[in-house]
Amino acid sequence: MSRAAILVDADACPVKDQIYAAAYRHKIPVTLYAATWLRHPDHPLISMRVAGDGFDAADDLVVADARPGALVITADLPLADRALKAGAMVMDHRGAALTEANIGAKLATRDLMADLRGGLEGQGMGGPKPFSKSDRSAFANALENALRKLPR
């Protein structure tokens, strides 16, 4: 097996099919991490780790496996920060690279927005825009580029 690996924070990941397709092409193993069992392809490259429902239990498993040569896919910024500190590459489900250079600002913005939402309770600020076909395509392209950078 190659040194490269894809580690997926899978509970709410909308691009698992794109990840599987890239993993098959590149012959890179994928591990899904979730609180409960998720359906996934029965394939030797795809495995699953069930964390249970403890607070951050799945995140802790991801971080335990994160290392140089691994690509972590998550929209969870605190998890991304921990995975970066473990030496992994990180990207979100929209294909944006999360790096040591940008994670601090992203965490600060996240905290600021959480504070603002708390002060505007009941004001209907909305959430992220819906995930589109073009978002899936952009992710697939970014994933291809990231996988080419992983050691084999």
Short mmCIF file of the C-alpha atoms (twelve columns), coordinates in Angstrom:
data_MODEL
# 
_entry.id   MODEL 
# 
loop_
_atom_site.group_PDB 
_atom_site.id 
_atom_site.type_symbol 
_atom_site.label_atom_id 
_atom_site.label_alt_id 
_atom_site.label_comp_id 
_atom_site.label_asym_id 
_atom_site.label_seq_id 
_atom_site.Cartn_x 
_atom_site.Cartn_y 
_atom_site.Cartn_z 
_atom_site.pdbx_PDB_model_num 
ATOM 1   C CA . MET A 1   0.000   0.000  0.000   1 
ATOM 2   C CA . SER A 2   1.225   3.497  -0.770  1 
ATOM 3   C CA . ARG A 3   2.215   5.997  1.899   1 
ATOM 4   C CA . ALA A 4   -0.527  8.304  0.652   1 
ATOM 5   C CA . ALA A 5   -3.953  8.142  2.279   1 
ATOM 6   C CA . ILE A 6   -7.232  10.042 2.197   1 
ATOM 7   C CA . LEU A 7   -8.886  10.568 5.595   1 
ATOM 8   C CA . VAL A 8   -12.495 11.781 5.413   1 
ATOM 9   C CA . ASP A 9   -14.524 13.455 8.139   1 
ATOM 10  C CA . ALA A 10  -17.514 11.646 6.675   1 
ATOM 11  C CA . ASP A 11  -20.601 12.444 8.749   1 
ATOM 12  C CA . ALA A 12  -21.736 15.378 6.592   1 
ATOM 13  C CA . CYS A 13  -19.353 15.087 3.639   1 
ATOM 14  C CA . PRO A 14  -21.285 15.690 0.380   1 
ATOM 15  C CA . VAL A 15  -18.455 14.574 -1.960  1 
ATOM 16  C CA . LYS A 16  -17.784 10.989 -0.921  1 
ATOM 17  C CA . ASP A 17  -18.526 9.670  -4.430  1 
ATOM 18  C CA . GLN A 18  -15.918 12.015 -5.916  1 
ATOM 19  C CA . ILE A 19  -13.418 10.870 -3.281  1 
ATOM 20  C CA . TYR A 20  -14.034 7.195  -4.065  1 
ATOM 21  C CA . ALA A 21  -13.605 7.768  -7.811  1 
ATOM 22  C CA . ALA A 22  -10.283 9.574  -7.303  1 
ATOM 23  C CA . ALA A 23  -9.076  6.923  -4.849  1 
ATOM 24  C CA . TYR A 24  -9.774  4.160  -7.370  1 
ATOM 25  C CA . ARG A 25  -7.921  6.056  -10.129 1 
ATOM 26  C CA . HIS A 26  -4.892  6.781  -7.951  1 
ATOM 27  C CA . LYS A 27  -5.047  3.538  -5.936  1 
ATOM 28  C CA . ILE A 28  -4.966  5.482  -2.669  1 
ATOM 29  C CA . PRO A 29  -6.725  4.112  0.427   1 
ATOM 30  C CA . VAL A 30  -9.623  6.056  1.926   1 
ATOM 31  C CA . THR A 31  -10.695 5.894  5.557   1 
ATOM 32  C CA . LEU A 32  -14.084 7.300  6.532   1 
ATOM 33  C CA . TYR A 33  -14.544 8.554  10.102  1 
ATOM 34  C CA . ALA A 34  -18.020 9.024  11.566  1 
ATOM 35  C CA . ALA A 35  -20.003 8.775  14.766  1 
ATOM 36  C CA . THR A 36  -22.094 5.905  13.351  1 
ATOM 37  C CA . TRP A 37  -21.753 3.384  10.541  1 
ATOM 38  C CA . LEU A 38  -22.199 4.881  7.055   1 
ATOM 39  C CA . ARG A 39  -22.896 2.988  3.864   1 
ATOM 40  C CA . HIS A 40  -19.840 2.892  1.651   1 
ATOM 41  C CA . PRO A 41  -18.492 0.811  -1.226  1 
ATOM 42  C CA . ASP A 42  -17.276 -2.676 -0.445  1 
ATOM 43  C CA . HIS A 43  -13.815 -2.176 -1.899  1 
ATOM 44  C CA . PRO A 44  -10.346 -2.964 -0.528  1 
ATOM 45  C CA . LEU A 45  -9.324  0.707  -0.742  1 
ATOM 46  C CA . ILE A 46  -12.277 1.927  1.354   1 
ATOM 47  C CA . SER A 47  -12.476 1.431  5.119   1 
ATOM 48  C CA . MET A 48  -14.530 2.905  7.931   1 
ATOM 49  C CA . ARG A 49  -13.788 3.837  11.545  1 
ATOM 50  C CA . VAL A 50  -16.810 4.332  13.789  1 
ATOM 51  C CA . ALA A 51  -16.090 6.661  16.669  1 
ATOM 52  C CA . GLY A 52  -19.291 6.549  18.663  1 
ATOM 53  C CA . ASP A 53  -21.077 9.676  19.797  1 
ATOM 54  C CA . GLY A 54  -18.539 11.115 22.235  1 
ATOM 55  C CA . PHE A 55  -17.744 14.796 21.739  1 
ATOM 56  C CA . ASP A 56  -15.049 15.069 19.016  1 
ATOM 57  C CA . ALA A 57  -14.568 11.278 19.030  1 
ATOM 58  C CA . ALA A 58  -14.423 11.038 15.227  1 
ATOM 59  C CA . ASP A 59  -12.116 14.071 15.100  1 
ATOM 60  C CA . ASP A 60  -9.786  12.402 17.599  1 
ATOM 61  C CA . LEU A 61  -9.588  9.305  15.381  1 
ATOM 62  C CA . VAL A 62  -8.810  11.413 12.312  1 
ATOM 63  C CA . VAL A 63  -6.045  13.260 14.153  1 
ATOM 64  C CA . ALA A 64  -4.602  9.984  15.452  1 
ATOM 65  C CA . ASP A 65  -4.226  8.820  11.829  1 
ATOM 66  C CA . ALA A 66  -3.224  12.202 10.332  1 
ATOM 67  C CA . ARG A 67  0.418   12.406 9.246   1 
ATOM 68  C CA . PRO A 68  2.611   13.631 6.430   1 
ATOM 69  C CA . GLY A 69  1.394   11.901 3.276   1 
ATOM 70  C CA . ALA A 70  -2.257  11.989 4.342   1 
ATOM 71  C CA . LEU A 71  -4.925  14.239 2.881   1 
ATOM 72  C CA . VAL A 72  -7.677  15.077 5.375   1 
ATOM 73  C CA . ILE A 73  -11.012 16.210 3.953   1 
ATOM 74  C CA . THR A 74  -13.129 18.152 6.431   1 
ATOM 75  C CA . ALA A 75  -15.203 21.300 6.789   1 
ATOM 76  C CA . ASP A 76  -14.485 21.320 10.543  1 
ATOM 77  C CA . LEU A 77  -11.921 24.084 11.057  1 
ATOM 78  C CA . PRO A 78  -10.712 23.015 14.530  1 
ATOM 79  C CA . LEU A 79  -10.189 19.488 13.141  1 
ATOM 80  C CA . ALA A 80  -8.374  20.948 10.128  1 
ATOM 81  C CA . ASP A 81  -6.062  22.872 12.462  1 
ATOM 82  C CA . ARG A 82  -5.260  19.722 14.451  1 
ATOM 83  C CA . ALA A 83  -4.640  17.688 11.270  1 
ATOM 84  C CA . LEU A 84  -2.305  20.373 9.910   1 
ATOM 85  C CA . LYS A 85  -0.342  20.283 13.160  1 
ATOM 86  C CA . ALA A 86  -0.006  16.499 12.680  1 
ATOM 87  C CA . GLY A 87  1.583   17.140 9.270   1 
ATOM 88  C CA . ALA A 88  -1.335  16.236 6.986   1 
ATOM 89  C CA . MET A 89  -2.549  18.192 3.960   1 
ATOM 90  C CA . VAL A 90  -6.114  19.421 4.468   1 
ATOM 91  C CA . MET A 91  -8.907  20.544 2.168   1 
ATOM 92  C CA . ASP A 92  -12.580 21.238 2.674   1 
ATOM 93  C CA . HIS A 93  -15.474 19.654 0.752   1 
ATOM 94  C CA . ARG A 94  -15.532 22.592 -1.661  1 
ATOM 95  C CA . GLY A 95  -11.891 21.980 -2.640  1 
ATOM 96  C CA . ALA A 96  -10.317 24.871 -0.728  1 
ATOM 97  C CA . ALA A 97  -6.896  24.128 0.713   1 
ATOM 98  C CA . LEU A 98  -6.625  24.686 4.446   1 
ATOM 99  C CA . THR A 99  -3.031  25.503 5.339   1 
ATOM 100 C CA . GLU A 100 -0.897  26.758 8.204   1 
ATOM 101 C CA . ALA A 101 -0.951  30.136 6.432   1 
ATOM 102 C CA . ASN A 102 -4.764  30.503 6.328   1 
ATOM 103 C CA . ILE A 103 -6.190  28.388 9.145   1 
ATOM 104 C CA . GLY A 104 -5.710  31.039 11.840  1 
ATOM 105 C CA . ALA A 105 -7.714  33.643 9.934   1 
ATOM 106 C CA . LYS A 106 -10.423 31.094 9.084   1 
ATOM 107 C CA . LEU A 107 -10.748 30.071 12.746  1 
ATOM 108 C CA . ALA A 108 -10.937 33.727 13.818  1 
ATOM 109 C CA . THR A 109 -13.648 34.429 11.235  1 
ATOM 110 C CA . ARG A 110 -15.560 31.339 12.352  1 
ATOM 111 C CA . ASP A 111 -15.429 32.486 15.980  1 
ATOM 112 C CA . LEU A 112 -16.514 36.019 15.041  1 
ATOM 113 C CA . MET A 113 -19.464 34.706 13.031  1 
ATOM 114 C CA . ALA A 114 -20.475 32.438 15.923  1 
ATOM 115 C CA . ASP A 115 -20.451 35.465 18.233  1 
ATOM 116 C CA . LEU A 116 -22.535 37.483 15.772  1 
ATOM 117 C CA . ARG A 117 -25.054 34.670 15.339  1 
ATOM 118 C CA . GLY A 118 -25.349 34.386 19.113  1 
ATOM 119 C CA . GLY A 119 -26.192 38.070 19.383  1 
ATOM 120 C CA . LEU A 120 -28.739 37.904 16.573  1 
ATOM 121 C CA . GLU A 121 -30.648 34.866 17.746  1 
ATOM 122 C CA . GLY A 122 -33.905 34.494 15.854  1 
ATOM 123 C CA . GLN A 123 -32.869 36.889 13.089  1 
ATOM 124 C CA . GLY A 124 -32.646 34.180 10.375  1 
ATOM 125 C CA . MET A 125 -29.096 34.783 9.111   1 
ATOM 126 C CA . GLY A 126 -29.245 31.625 6.952   1 
ATOM 127 C CA . GLY A 127 -26.502 29.129 6.317   1 
ATOM 128 C CA . PRO A 128 -24.109 28.185 3.553   1 
ATOM 129 C CA . LYS A 129 -25.312 28.185 -0.029  1 
ATOM 130 C CA . PRO A 130 -26.657 24.854 -1.335  1 
ATOM 131 C CA . PHE A 131 -24.096 22.415 -2.734  1 
ATOM 132 C CA . SER A 132 -24.271 22.363 -6.544  1 
ATOM 133 C CA . LYS A 133 -23.076 20.205 -9.413  1 
ATOM 134 C CA . SER A 134 -20.402 22.815 -10.177 1 
ATOM 135 C CA . ASP A 135 -19.263 22.623 -6.522  1 
ATOM 136 C CA . ARG A 136 -18.792 18.854 -6.949  1 
ATOM 137 C CA . SER A 137 -16.811 19.424 -10.125 1 
ATOM 138 C CA . ALA A 138 -14.614 22.069 -8.491  1 
ATOM 139 C CA . PHE A 139 -13.961 19.711 -5.578  1 
ATOM 140 C CA . ALA A 140 -13.051 16.836 -7.929  1 
ATOM 141 C CA . ASN A 141 -10.538 19.064 -9.765  1 
ATOM 142 C CA . ALA A 142 -9.003  20.320 -6.512  1 
ATOM 143 C CA . LEU A 143 -8.813  16.745 -5.202  1 
ATOM 144 C CA . GLU A 144 -6.955  15.602 -8.325  1 
ATOM 145 C CA . ASN A 145 -4.427  18.397 -7.839  1 
ATOM 146 C CA . ALA A 146 -3.978  17.587 -4.144  1 
ATOM 147 C CA . LEU A 147 -3.521  13.855 -4.779  1 
ATOM 148 C CA . ARG A 148 -0.749  14.562 -7.275  1 
ATOM 149 C CA . LYS A 149 1.189   16.272 -4.461  1 
ATOM 150 C CA . LEU A 150 0.996   13.307 -2.071  1 
ATOM 151 C CA . PRO A 151 4.029   11.014 -1.742  1 
ATOM 152 C CA . ARG A 152 3.607   7.574  -3.284  1 
# 
